[in-house]
Amino acid sequence: MAKSSKSFLAKVWRVLSGYEIAVVTMFLLLILTWLCTLDMADRGIYTTVHAYYDIENFFVQPHYKFNPLPLYLPGGFWVCALLTVNLICGGIVRVIQYRRKGLHKYIGVLLAHFSMAALMISGAITSIEAKHAHMTVVKGETSDYAQRYTEHSIEVVTYDDAGKHAEPLVIPSERMQWIKKNWENTRLFEFPDLPFDLEVGGFRRNAVIVPTKSEAPVSAEGQFEVDGVFLKAVFDESQEEANSGGCYVKVIEKESKKETYLILSTAVFHPVTVTVNDTIYGLRMLREIWPMPYVVQLDETEGEYYPGSSKPKSFMSEITRFKGEESRSFHIEMNEPMRSDGYTLYQAKWANPEGAEPQSTFEIVTDPASRWPEYCLWVAMVGLCIHFGTSLAVFVMRSTKSKSTKQPTTKQSMTQQGGAE
């Protein structure tokens, strides 16, 4: 029994560390990347990348022209995870295991394999932990917040008799993740300080509010009329900021148990009001606000597109970062971000509206593994230089030694010539 168990584990180890796994996973990544690129043109970067490479998706069904293909493939995240295990087992552990006597000869190879494994792990950390937001600043103005295009929150405000309101109560995006997985999912949010609770559901990533006079709601798709309109899902836009998220909200009064239905949408910029116990409350759905630890002032910005196209050629911004009493100037270009206080600011967009000041949009990223790829590439370069440099040196030494043994000395040549005479 022990021998059988050992044999089974040996077979598992052989598979995990073998070339077969490396070939299969690399081929799958090639196919997934190709299909993801085709799909991205229709469904947008965010939707497609998350569909193909999110940790929650063990399998993915590729789409083409918005239509699902009759094909299921393993999720990209788990293919990369298997390739990483294979790289560690076959490219690091196995080398150490079988090359112990001459291990110093393989230091370069081990460094290169180690850096590639670390690079794959950094990609996993980025996929799970990285957060993205966008900040748009007009020239000469400042901003201390960003918005997350892909995340949504709900604000509830209480109005007084003068029509003013205090700080809103917020349902953050983290508590809405279950709702966003499927339009059939609902969640009850309780507010101890309010006379009502909220049940939120029917979330759509991109939706429009349609009057029932022009079109009837489809109950099978979770649509129903609220004050003469309903929420209709439409195809996601290729640019995430163009999507307008929406949901249904049921206001449940605690005393009377009366229920009032509302429709919230990020396309509606003013709060939707409801009256409970003679007090007016406003509800609004918006892209989540991301407060920044400093203030950004846009001092100068320039942009250029390739002639006859909308393809950006170069975007540039000169900004001043204010943090308390401290101020510091930064220069940001495409592929030359600003890194400060754990945040990275990339030059994402540039616009110069007619009759208005130019403006820059910065993509703001927090990623604990943002510098790992750079470090990994440096380690890989050192490892490959050691490996190929050592191999070249050994080759040159052997070639020189071989030539010296084959070529006779001058005295030997003369002796041989004399003997011949």
NORNORDA-V292342 format. One record per residue. N is the residue number from 0. D_FIRST is the distance of its C-alpha to the first C-alpha in Angstrom with 1 decimal. Layout:
n=N d_first=D_FIRST
n=N d_first=D_FIRST
//
This chain:
n=0 d_first=0.0
n=1 d_first=3.8
n=2 d_first=5.4
n=3 d_first=5.1
n=4 d_first=6.2
n=5 d_first=8.6
n=6 d_first=9.8
n=7 d_first=10.6
n=8 d_first=12.4
n=9 d_first=14.1
n=10 d_first=15.4
n=11 d_first=16.7
n=12 d_first=18.4
n=13 d_first=19.8
n=14 d_first=21.3
n=15 d_first=22.7
n=16 d_first=24.3
n=17 d_first=25.5
n=18 d_first=29.0
n=19 d_first=28.3
n=20 d_first=28.0
n=21 d_first=31.1
n=22 d_first=33.1
n=23 d_first=32.1
n=24 d_first=32.8
n=25 d_first=36.1
n=26 d_first=37.2
n=27 d_first=36.5
n=28 d_first=38.5
n=29 d_first=41.3
n=30 d_first=41.5
n=31 d_first=41.3
n=32 d_first=44.0
n=33 d_first=46.2
n=34 d_first=46.0
n=35 d_first=46.4
n=36 d_first=49.6
n=37 d_first=51.0
n=38 d_first=50.3
n=39 d_first=51.7
n=40 d_first=55.2
n=41 d_first=55.4
n=42 d_first=53.4
n=43 d_first=54.0
n=44 d_first=51.9
n=45 d_first=50.6
n=46 d_first=49.5
n=47 d_first=47.9
n=48 d_first=46.1
n=49 d_first=44.6
n=50 d_first=43.6
n=51 d_first=41.8
n=52 d_first=40.4
n=53 d_first=40.2
n=54 d_first=37.0
n=55 d_first=37.2
n=56 d_first=37.2
n=57 d_first=33.8
n=58 d_first=35.7
n=59 d_first=39.3
n=60 d_first=41.7
n=61 d_first=44.3
n=62 d_first=48.0
n=63 d_first=50.9
n=64 d_first=54.5
n=65 d_first=53.2
n=66 d_first=51.4
n=67 d_first=47.6
n=68 d_first=46.0
n=69 d_first=43.7
n=70 d_first=40.8
n=71 d_first=38.1
n=72 d_first=36.5
n=73 d_first=34.1
n=74 d_first=36.1
n=75 d_first=37.3
n=76 d_first=36.0
n=77 d_first=32.4
n=78 d_first=32.8
n=79 d_first=34.3
n=80 d_first=31.4
n=81 d_first=28.8
n=82 d_first=31.1
n=83 d_first=31.3
n=84 d_first=27.6
n=85 d_first=27.6
n=86 d_first=30.5
n=87 d_first=29.0
n=88 d_first=25.6
n=89 d_first=27.2
n=90 d_first=30.7
n=91 d_first=30.2
n=92 d_first=26.8
n=93 d_first=26.0
n=94 d_first=29.5
n=95 d_first=29.1
n=96 d_first=25.7
n=97 d_first=27.0
n=98 d_first=30.7
n=99 d_first=30.8
n=100 d_first=33.3
n=101 d_first=35.8
n=102 d_first=34.9
n=103 d_first=38.7
n=104 d_first=39.3
n=105 d_first=37.3
n=106 d_first=38.8
n=107 d_first=40.8
n=108 d_first=38.0
n=109 d_first=35.9
n=110 d_first=38.9
n=111 d_first=39.5
n=112 d_first=35.9
n=113 d_first=35.9
n=114 d_first=39.3
n=115 d_first=38.1
n=116 d_first=35.1
n=117 d_first=37.5
n=118 d_first=39.9
n=119 d_first=37.3
n=120 d_first=36.5
n=121 d_first=40.3
n=122 d_first=40.6
n=123 d_first=38.1
n=124 d_first=40.1
n=125 d_first=43.3
n=126 d_first=42.1
n=127 d_first=41.1
n=128 d_first=43.7
n=129 d_first=46.8
n=130 d_first=49.9
n=131 d_first=52.9
n=132 d_first=56.5
n=133 d_first=59.9
n=134 d_first=63.2
n=135 d_first=66.5
n=136 d_first=69.5
n=137 d_first=73.1
n=138 d_first=75.0
n=139 d_first=76.8
n=140 d_first=74.7
n=141 d_first=71.7
n=142 d_first=68.5
n=143 d_first=66.1
n=144 d_first=63.5
n=145 d_first=61.4
n=146 d_first=60.1
n=147 d_first=56.6
n=148 d_first=57.2
n=149 d_first=53.7
n=150 d_first=53.7
n=151 d_first=56.0
n=152 d_first=57.3
n=153 d_first=59.8
n=154 d_first=62.7
n=155 d_first=64.7
n=156 d_first=68.1
n=157 d_first=70.8
n=158 d_first=74.4
n=159 d_first=77.4
n=160 d_first=80.9
n=161 d_first=81.8
n=162 d_first=78.9
n=163 d_first=77.0
n=164 d_first=73.5
n=165 d_first=71.4
n=166 d_first=68.0
n=167 d_first=65.7
n=168 d_first=62.6
n=169 d_first=59.7
n=170 d_first=56.6
n=171 d_first=54.6
n=172 d_first=52.5
n=173 d_first=49.2
n=174 d_first=49.9
n=175 d_first=50.7
n=176 d_first=47.4
n=177 d_first=46.1
n=178 d_first=49.5
n=179 d_first=49.4
n=180 d_first=46.1
n=181 d_first=47.8
n=182 d_first=51.4
n=183 d_first=50.2
n=184 d_first=48.8
n=185 d_first=51.2
n=186 d_first=51.2
n=187 d_first=53.6
n=188 d_first=55.1
n=189 d_first=56.9
n=190 d_first=59.9
n=191 d_first=61.0
n=192 d_first=64.3
n=193 d_first=65.3
n=194 d_first=66.5
n=195 d_first=63.9
n=196 d_first=60.3
n=197 d_first=59.2
n=198 d_first=56.7
n=199 d_first=55.9
n=200 d_first=54.4
n=201 d_first=55.0
n=202 d_first=54.5
n=203 d_first=55.3
n=204 d_first=54.8
n=205 d_first=58.0
n=206 d_first=60.5
n=207 d_first=64.3
n=208 d_first=66.4
n=209 d_first=68.2
n=210 d_first=71.2
n=211 d_first=70.7
n=212 d_first=74.1
n=213 d_first=72.8
n=214 d_first=69.4
n=215 d_first=67.6
n=216 d_first=64.3
n=217 d_first=61.2
n=218 d_first=59.5
n=219 d_first=56.3
n=220 d_first=56.0
n=221 d_first=56.6
n=222 d_first=60.2
n=223 d_first=63.0
n=224 d_first=66.6
n=225 d_first=67.6
n=226 d_first=71.4
n=227 d_first=71.9
n=228 d_first=69.1
n=229 d_first=65.4
n=230 d_first=62.6
n=231 d_first=61.6
n=232 d_first=58.6
n=233 d_first=59.4
n=234 d_first=57.4
n=235 d_first=56.3
n=236 d_first=58.6
n=237 d_first=57.4
n=238 d_first=58.8
n=239 d_first=57.1
n=240 d_first=60.3
n=241 d_first=62.0
n=242 d_first=59.7
n=243 d_first=61.1
n=244 d_first=58.5
n=245 d_first=59.5
n=246 d_first=58.4
n=247 d_first=59.7
n=248 d_first=60.4
n=249 d_first=61.1
n=250 d_first=63.3
n=251 d_first=62.7
n=252 d_first=65.5
n=253 d_first=64.3
n=254 d_first=67.3
n=255 d_first=68.4
n=256 d_first=65.0
n=257 d_first=67.0
n=258 d_first=65.0
n=259 d_first=66.4
n=260 d_first=64.8
n=261 d_first=65.2
n=262 d_first=64.1
n=263 d_first=63.3
n=264 d_first=63.1
n=265 d_first=63.1
n=266 d_first=66.0
n=267 d_first=68.2
n=268 d_first=69.3
n=269 d_first=71.1
n=270 d_first=69.5
n=271 d_first=69.4
n=272 d_first=71.2
n=273 d_first=70.8
n=274 d_first=73.0
n=275 d_first=71.5
n=276 d_first=73.8
n=277 d_first=76.7
n=278 d_first=74.7
n=279 d_first=73.8
n=280 d_first=70.3
n=281 d_first=69.3
n=282 d_first=65.9
n=283 d_first=64.9
n=284 d_first=61.9
n=285 d_first=61.7
n=286 d_first=59.5
n=287 d_first=58.0
n=288 d_first=60.3
n=289 d_first=58.7
n=290 d_first=60.9
n=291 d_first=61.1
n=292 d_first=61.5
n=293 d_first=64.6
n=294 d_first=67.5
n=295 d_first=67.7
n=296 d_first=71.2
n=297 d_first=71.8
n=298 d_first=74.6
n=299 d_first=74.5
n=300 d_first=72.6
n=301 d_first=73.0
n=302 d_first=71.3
n=303 d_first=71.7
n=304 d_first=70.4
n=305 d_first=70.4
n=306 d_first=73.6
n=307 d_first=73.6
n=308 d_first=70.2
n=309 d_first=68.4
n=310 d_first=65.9
n=311 d_first=66.1
n=312 d_first=67.2
n=313 d_first=67.4
n=314 d_first=67.4
n=315 d_first=68.5
n=316 d_first=69.2
n=317 d_first=70.8
n=318 d_first=69.7
n=319 d_first=70.4
n=320 d_first=67.7
n=321 d_first=69.2
n=322 d_first=67.1
n=323 d_first=69.3
n=324 d_first=72.1
n=325 d_first=70.2
n=326 d_first=70.8
n=327 d_first=69.4
n=328 d_first=69.9
n=329 d_first=67.3
n=330 d_first=67.4
n=331 d_first=64.9
n=332 d_first=64.5
n=333 d_first=62.0
n=334 d_first=58.9
n=335 d_first=60.5
n=336 d_first=59.6
n=337 d_first=60.5
n=338 d_first=57.9
n=339 d_first=58.9
n=340 d_first=57.3
n=341 d_first=53.9
n=342 d_first=55.6
n=343 d_first=56.1
n=344 d_first=59.2
n=345 d_first=59.2
n=346 d_first=62.4
n=347 d_first=61.3
n=348 d_first=64.6
n=349 d_first=68.3
n=350 d_first=71.3
n=351 d_first=75.0
n=352 d_first=76.5
n=353 d_first=80.1
n=354 d_first=82.4
n=355 d_first=79.8
n=356 d_first=78.2
n=357 d_first=75.1
n=358 d_first=71.7
n=359 d_first=68.3
n=360 d_first=64.9
n=361 d_first=62.2
n=362 d_first=58.5
n=363 d_first=57.1
n=364 d_first=53.4
n=365 d_first=51.3
n=366 d_first=48.1
n=367 d_first=46.2
n=368 d_first=44.8
n=369 d_first=48.1
n=370 d_first=48.5
n=371 d_first=44.9
n=372 d_first=45.5
n=373 d_first=48.4
n=374 d_first=46.5
n=375 d_first=43.5
n=376 d_first=45.9
n=377 d_first=47.6
n=378 d_first=44.3
n=379 d_first=43.4
n=380 d_first=46.9
n=381 d_first=46.6
n=382 d_first=43.2
n=383 d_first=44.5
n=384 d_first=47.6
n=385 d_first=45.7
n=386 d_first=43.5
n=387 d_first=46.3
n=388 d_first=48.8
n=389 d_first=46.7
n=390 d_first=46.0
n=391 d_first=49.7
n=392 d_first=50.7
n=393 d_first=48.3
n=394 d_first=49.7
n=395 d_first=53.3
n=396 d_first=52.8
n=397 d_first=51.2
n=398 d_first=54.0
n=399 d_first=56.7
n=400 d_first=55.2
n=401 d_first=55.0
n=402 d_first=58.6
n=403 d_first=59.8
n=404 d_first=58.3
n=405 d_first=59.7
n=406 d_first=63.3
n=407 d_first=65.5
n=408 d_first=67.8
n=409 d_first=71.6
n=410 d_first=72.4
n=411 d_first=69.8
n=412 d_first=71.4
n=413 d_first=74.9
n=414 d_first=73.8
n=415 d_first=72.3
n=416 d_first=75.4
n=417 d_first=77.7
n=418 d_first=75.8
n=419 d_first=76.2
n=420 d_first=79.9
//
